[in-house]
Amino acid sequence: MKIRVACSQIDCVLGDKEANFKKMEESVKTIKSDDPTVELIVFPELALNGYECPELFEDMAEVCPGGAYIRKIGRIAQIWDVHIAFGFIEREDREYSMQLYNTALLLDNKGAIIGTYRKSHLVEGFEADNFTKGGQYPVFDTRWGKVGMAICWDAAFPETVKLLALKGAELILVLAAWEKPHAFDWDLTLAARAFDNVACIAACNRAGTDRTLSYLGKSKLVAPGGRVLKECGDEECTIIGTLNLDEVKKMRRGYYDLIRNASFYEVI
């Protein structure tokens, strides 16, 4: 099936969930008013929180399901009849401890949770110091096909997207806060993951700045051969396009599954 996807490349307000929620709400309203055919809107990594504010992570964290802003964004998805993927800080309460995760959440057009993904490749520094690594690579059934998610630096590791593809994922959502000046790495990573795995990619990156970090932007929609279909610059921006998951199936049947010689890949 074909899917109409939008990437909303916003400049998040550091440490202000309400301001970011309003920005996301306005973005959804604008996108759906301008193009009612859009079925999925993707926001960046930690879109609800901003990135470079580790001292606020615990206070801003949400339980999932049940978090107040998760419910609010779910209502927006329902009102505008659109699926939404966004990043947030997840809190998991255990008997004797509390864990924080850098999490991506996918909601359906009724506001119900389809699934979550916890970032597994944490960047050294305040991210690795505050978040717990995720250890699962789930793939979710949707009305268009199978969808997987990765968060920013996860996509730089071929194994991450390969695992999702081997589980059947046809569309990979990449939610990112990828920094300047690493444009070459970003471009290469997304093209390679789409080419290696014959997968469509919708990658939504941050715009703007936090305290010391400036973000690259360049959100993009990528076809399964690695060809860029739509791309933003480095300012706040929205791109909308059509991704064809039937093309993924056709290309995989045509050469990918037939030629892949897994019986000889002993190390992996």
Helices and strands as residue ranges (DSSP letters): E 2-9, H 17-34, E 40-42, G 54-56, H 57-60, H 68-79, E 83-93, E 98-107, E 113-118, H 126-130, E 139-141, E 146-151, G 152-156, H 158-166, E 171-175, H 183-197, E 200-204, E 220-222, E 228-231, E 237-244, H 245-251, I 252-256, H 257-259, G 262-264
